[in-house]
Amino acid sequence: MSADQRGEREVNVVEVEDLRVHFSRRRGVTVRAVDGVSFTVAPGETLGLAGESGSGKSTVARALLRITDPAGGRIRIGGRDIAGLRGKNLKTFRRQMQMVYQDPYDSLDPRMKIGATVEEALIVRGVPARERATRVRELLDRVGLPSGLAVRYPHELSGGQRQRVSIARALGVDPAVIACDEAVSALDVSVRAQILNLLKDLQEDSGLAYLFISHDLSTMRFAADRIAIMYLGRLVEIGTGDQVFGAPRHPYTQALLAAVPVPGARRTGPRVRLAGEPPSPADPPTGCAFHPRCPLAEEICRTTRPELAVKRGGQLAACHLAPEAEPGPKPEPERNPEVTP
């Protein structure tokens, strides 16, 4: 979907502002798994969330579904603040946002037939019993599965088929947003392409929004409209695919791209190599969290934490050393329509 088409949408379906998720450990240690993350997702848009393991990607998704309670910030799904939802209201909200997990076998009950698994979502949605069999067949057809699989068990299906079942179950409650948490990383390359194409087709048909979490930047390049890069619980860069892959501004993004072959990608600036391990979120470094691993770091990086700001190329990046956006032309003063020149 083009930026112009997204611009026609009136409301963002996901609005996250200063999201913080903290976990307490023994001896008063606090792990800041997510530390001040803000982003939006429009209807019909895919926002990719990338970063190393432990960067906080999955924790963001779990907070959006209220599987994990945030320590602070604001989350609005479909225009509704979900922070105070409890009980029945929380259950109702979860129909608006569903998740597709990495391992489709672990996310399906091995003792339930496929038809019963998909039917569970219809029960939650309140579909009358007399209509459920037809709806199950329609959902299986929608994800490219024959209706005959409804009487089979998960172990009788391939990995790609099981993931299609997971997607059908998610669609059963008619969500506005689906979070895909490494949803294709456990699949073969050919099957991965089929599932990605299926997700795109479903998005075009119904205007679904996706939060697409992956460590595979090649997959992210194909799947996402915009890409957000996370490091140690914070966003360090966010922009369109062309911006992030064509001219990454944060050294961490540059290092990730240098480590992964991306066909057709154009890299500008120094080739940063990623070395060492990320610091502990229980004891983050001062200043820029990436500075202990960054070969470009200067004194300001060690003492002052950078905030996301517009950089040259148009994307946001949290880096003191990234070139700033060039100043645009000054806007013309507005004319008073009641005054005749």
N, C-alpha and C positions, 0 to 999 in steps of 0.2 A: 504494500500500500504506500502510495506516495505521500510526501509531507503535505501537499496541497489537499489531498483527500482527508488526511487526518485533521487538518486544520478546519475542515468543515464540521467536525464533531464538536458538540457544544460542551460536553463535560468529560473530564477524565474519569475513567472507571476506577482507577487506583490512584490515591494521593497519599504519599508517605512523607512525613515531615519530622526531621530530627529523631528518627527511630533509634531507641537504645534498648538493648537486651543484655542484661548482666546476670551472671551466675555467681552465687556465693559458695566459696570453699571453706574448708576448715582454717582456723587461725585468722579469721577475718579477711581472707584474700578474696577479692572480687575480680572475676574474669569479665572483661568488657568484650563480649562476643560480637556485638553490633554497637557502634559508638557514634551516633549522630548521622544516620543515613536518610537522605531525602531524594525522592524521585516520583514521577508520575507515569501512568500507562493509560493511553487512550483506547477507546473501543476499536477493535480491529487492528491493534498494534502489538508487536512482539518486542518486549524489552529483554535483552540478553544480560545476564548477570554472570560475570566471569571472574576467575581468580584461583589461586592455589587452594589446595585442601586446607581447611581451618581458617579461611579468610572471612567466614560469616555468611556465605551465600545461602546455604540451606536454613540457617537460623532466621534470616530475613523472611523466607517463605513460611516457615513455621509460625513466625510472629503474625504474618498477614492472615493466616488461617486461625489464629488464636490457639494453636496447639501449645505454643510457648507464650506466656504473658510478657509483654514488653515492660521495661523498667521506666520508660518515658517516651515522649514524642506523641505523634498523632498518626492514626491510620484511618483513612476514609475509603470505603469500598462502595461503589455505586452512590456516592454522595452521603453515606452514613458513617458517622464516627463509631468504630466498633470497640473502643477501649472499655466501655462500661457494660458490654453485653454479657449476660449470664443466662444459664438455663435454657429455656425454650427460645428466647430471643437469639442466643448464640447459635443454637441448632438451626434456626431459620436462616441466619446470616450465612452459614456454611454452604447453603445451596447456591449462593452467589459466587463462591470461589471453591474450586476443587483442586486436587493435586494428583499428578501422575508421577509415580516414583521410579527409581532407577531399575530395581529388580522386579519385573512383573510377576514372577512366581511368588516372591515373598509377600507381595501386596494383595494376592488373591488367596482366599480360603481354599486349601487343597481338598476339603471335604464337601465343598459346594459345587454343584454343576454350574456351568457358565451362564445358563439362562437364569438360575436363581441369583447368581451374583449380580447380574445386570438388573434383575427385577428389584433387588434391594433399593436401588436408587429411585426407582419408580414408586415404591412404597413410601419412601421418605418424602417424595414430591407430592404424594397424595393422589396418585393415579388410581382410578377404580379398578378393582380386581378383574372385571370382565374385559378391560382394555389392555391389561399388562402383557399378555402373550403376544399380541399384535405389536405393541410398542417395543418389546424385546427384539422381535424380528427386525423391526425398522431400525433400531439402534445398531444391531449387528451388521445390517446391510449398509448403514451409514459409514461404518468403519471398515467396510470391505470384507466382511466375514459371512460365510453361508449360514443360514438359519439352523442348519443341521448340527452346528457346533454347540447349540444350546444345551444338548443332553450330554455333553462331554465334560470331563474334569480338567483342571488346569494342567496336570501332568501329561495329558494326551495332546496338548497343543505345543507348537513351536514357540520360541521366545518372542518372535514378532507377532504371532497370533495372540499370545497372552497380553502383550502390550496394547494391542488393538482392543482387547476386552477391557483393559483398565481404562482406556480412553472412552469406550462406550459407556462404562459405568459412570465415569465423570460427567458425560453428556446427559445422562439420565435425569439429573436434577435441573437441567437447563441453566448452567452457570453463565455468568458474564466473564469470568476470569478463570483460567486454568494455569496453575503453576506446574511446570515440567522440571522436576528435579533430577537432572542427569538422565532424562527419560529415554535416551537412545544410546547411552554410553556402553551398555551391556550387550548391544546387538551387533551382529555382523554388519560390515560396511554396506552391503547391498540392501539388507533389511532396514538399516538405519535410514537410508535415502527414501525408502518407501514410507516409513513412519513420518519423516519430516514432510514429505509431499502430502501425506494424509492430513497432518496438522494444518498445513497451509490451505488445503482445500476446505477444511472445516471452518477455518477462519474467514475465508472469502464468502462462504455460504451464510454464515450466521453472525459475523462481526465479533467473534470471540477475541478477547485479549489474552495474551500469554506473558507470563514471567518465565523466561527460559533460562534455567540454570545449567551451566556446563563449564568444564575445564578445557574442553576441546574448542579452540578458537576457529578451526576450519569449519566445524559444524555451526558455530555461532555466526560466522560470516554469511552462511547460507540462510540461517533460520531467523535472524534478528533484524528488525528495522533500526533500533538503537541499541548501543552496547554500553553497559556500565561495568567498570573494572573495580573490584574490591581488593583491598589489602588491609589485613589486620583490623577488620571490623568497620572500615571506612571506605567510601567511594573516593578513588583517586583520579578517575577520568570517566566521562560520559559524553557520548556523541553518536552521530549516525555511523553506520558501518563504514562508509567512505571516509569519514573523518578519522575514526579510530584506526582502521587498517591502512589508510593511505598516508596519514601524517600524524602518528601518535605523539602526544605532547608530554606524557609522563614517562620517566625512565623505566618504571615498572612495566607499563604497557609495552614499551619498546623492547624490554627484555623478554617478555612473554612471546611477542611476535618473532623475535630473533630465534627463539628456541623451538618454534613450531613451523614446519613448512606450510606456507599459505600460497597456493597457486595464484599468480596474477597480482599479488599484493605489491604495492610500491612503498618502499621504506625511505624515509628521509631522516636526516640528522645522524648522530653517532649511533653505532651498533652497540647497544648495552647488553652485556652478558650477565645473567642472573646467577649469583653464587650464594652459598650459605643457606641457612634456614630462617624462616620468619621468626621474629621475636615472640615471646609469650604474650598473649593478650592479658595475662594477669600482671605483667610487668612491662608495659610498652615503653619504648625509648622516648626521650624528650624530643621536641621538635617534630620533624617529619618521621613517621614510623619507618619509612623505607631507607632512611639515610645510612644505617649500618651496612646495608648491602649495595648502596648506590655508588658507583665509581665517580659520579659527577658531583657528589655532595660538597657543599661549602659550609662555612660556619653558621650562616643563617638557617641552614637545613637542620643543624644539630640543636638549635635553641628555640626556633619559632615554628609552630605547626602551621603549614599552609592550608588555606581554605580553597574550596572549589571556586574558580573564576574563569571567565571566558578568555580563551587563548587564541593565538593566531590560527585560523582555520575554522573557528566557530565553536569547537567543543569546549566543555568545561574540564579543567584539570587542576589538581591540588599540587602545584609544584612552583617553588620560588624561581626556578631557572627556566621554565618554559616561556617562550616568547609571548608577550602580551598581544591581545587583539589590536589590530591597527584601528585608530580612531576613524569612525565613519563620517560622512558629511553631516554638517549641522542641520537640524530640521528647520524648515522655513517657519517664521512666526505665523500663527493662525490669524486669519482675517476675521474681523467682526462682520457677520453677514448684514447687520443693520446699518453699517457705515458705508456710504457710497464713496469710492475712491475719487 
